Amino acid sequence: MSSNAALGLIAGILLAIAGIAGGFGGFVLAILLGIVGLALGLQRDGAIDFGALLRSKNRG
């Protein structure tokens, strides 16, 4: 795992911990924000490209 991806994952988990009220909902929130942070870190590293998902491909 690259450094930006790890940093994004840690940031997402820390943000989730700050907003946790407890219970299963807090656990799910921590996981979801961790995944978002990981995805943004991977985007920053260039491992994945969200722009390719958003671009329309002209087929015709």
Stockholm file with secondary structure:
# STOCKHOLM 1.0

chainA/1-60         MSSNAALGLIAGILLAIAGIAGGFGGFVLAILLGIVGLALGLQRDGAIDFGALLRSKNRG
#=GR chainA/1-60 SS CCHHHHHHHHHHHHHHHHHCCSHHHHHHHHHHHHHHHHHHHHHHHTSSCHHHHHSCCCCC
#=GC SS_cons        CCHHHHHHHHHHHHHHHHHCCSHHHHHHHHHHHHHHHHHHHHHHHTSSCHHHHHSCCCCC
//
